[in-house]
Amino acid sequence: MFDSNSLTGPRKQSNSDDNMIPLINIVFLLLIFFMVAGQIRAMPDASLVLPKAELAEIEQETQLQLELLADGQLLLDGVFVSPDELDEQLQQLGNPDTINVALFADEHATAVELDKAMAVLRRHQLQSVLLHSETREGSQP
């Protein structure tokens, strides 16, 4: 009699580990993609609404992140501070030429509150203060 296995040879038993190799490859490639494409940086408070700007500046790496909330409260690197506490912390940092500050001001914050924060920064004669904003829809940098 004719045996169909004699033409194709012995059959290899399917192993469940063989099915995992393509999945592992895909997960590894996704991991590499997100490591290369992703950015790791401190994000401002989610309730902070940035004002719109016509032009966007090139972003610099910052040493300090200062946030001015709509109610006038200040956050320095995510911690609530008063203007006096901000003044003390800037004094402790030393040379103003080496201090970079990223200032995120809520668009609903008053100019008086922004001026209070800027007055503290001016007293220390900081060379690098970057005020962040969002670009308007349709505007070109």
C-alpha positions in Angstrom: 0.0 0.0 0.0 0.9 3.6 -0.5 1.9 5.6 2.6 1.4 9.4 2.2 4.1 10.1 4.8 6.8 8.4 2.7 6.6 11.3 0.1 6.7 14.2 2.5 9.0 12.7 5.0 8.5 12.6 8.7 6.4 15.4 10.1 8.0 17.8 12.6 5.9 18.3 15.7 4.8 21.9 16.2 6.4 23.5 19.3 4.6 26.4 21.0 8.0 28.1 21.5 8.4 28.5 17.8 5.2 30.6 17.6 6.6 33.0 20.3 9.7 34.1 18.3 7.9 36.4 15.9 6.0 38.0 18.8 9.2 38.5 20.7 10.8 40.2 17.6 7.8 42.6 17.3 7.9 43.5 21.0 11.7 44.1 20.8 11.3 46.3 17.7 8.5 48.3 19.4 10.7 48.8 22.5 13.5 50.1 20.4 11.2 52.4 18.5 9.7 54.0 21.7 13.2 54.4 23.2 14.4 56.3 20.2 11.2 58.3 19.4 10.2 59.1 23.0 11.2 62.1 25.1 11.7 62.0 28.8 11.3 65.3 30.5 9.2 66.8 33.3 5.8 67.9 32.1 4.1 71.0 33.6 0.9 70.6 35.6 -2.0 69.3 33.5 -4.3 72.1 34.5 -1.9 74.7 33.1 -3.1 76.3 29.9 -0.3 78.0 28.0 -0.9 81.2 26.0 -0.7 81.2 22.2 2.3 82.7 20.4 2.9 83.6 16.8 6.5 82.2 16.7 8.1 79.4 18.6 11.7 79.5 19.8 14.0 76.5 19.9 13.7 74.8 23.2 16.7 74.6 25.5 17.5 72.1 28.1 16.6 73.6 31.5 17.9 73.3 35.0 14.8 74.6 36.7 11.1 74.5 35.8 9.0 77.4 37.2 5.3 77.3 36.7 2.8 80.1 37.4 -0.7 78.8 37.8 -3.9 80.7 37.0 -4.4 81.6 40.7 -0.9 83.0 41.1 0.7 80.1 42.9 4.3 79.2 41.9 5.7 75.7 41.5 9.5 75.2 41.3 10.2 71.7 39.8 6.8 70.6 40.8 6.8 71.9 44.4 4.7 74.8 45.6 6.9 77.8 46.7 6.3 81.4 47.7 8.3 84.2 46.0 10.5 84.4 49.1 11.2 80.7 49.0 12.0 81.0 45.3 14.4 83.8 46.1 16.2 81.7 48.7 16.5 78.7 46.4 18.0 80.8 43.6 20.5 82.2 46.1 21.6 78.7 47.0 22.3 77.8 43.4 25.1 80.3 43.1 26.3 81.6 39.7 23.4 83.1 37.7 25.2 82.4 34.4 24.8 78.7 34.9 21.1 78.7 35.9 18.6 78.0 33.1 14.9 78.6 34.0 11.9 77.4 31.9 8.9 79.5 32.9 5.4 78.1 32.2 2.8 80.8 32.9 -0.9 79.9 32.6 -2.7 82.2 30.1 -5.2 83.1 32.8 -2.5 84.3 35.2 -2.5 88.0 35.7 0.3 90.2 34.6 0.8 91.3 38.2 1.5 87.7 39.3 3.8 87.2 36.3 5.7 90.4 37.2 6.2 89.2 40.8 7.8 86.0 39.5 9.9 87.8 37.0 11.0 90.3 39.6 12.5 87.5 41.6 14.3 86.2 38.5 15.5 89.8 37.7 17.0 90.2 41.2 19.3 87.3 40.5 20.2 88.6 37.1 19.6 85.2 35.4 21.0 85.0 31.9 18.6 82.3 30.6 14.9 82.5 31.2 12.7 80.8 28.6 9.0 81.6 28.6 7.0 78.8 27.1 3.9 79.2 25.0 1.9 77.3 22.4 1.8 78.2 18.7 -1.5 79.3 17.2 -3.1 77.1 14.6 -2.0 77.9 11.1 1.0 80.1 12.1 4.4 79.4 10.7 7.5 79.5 12.9 
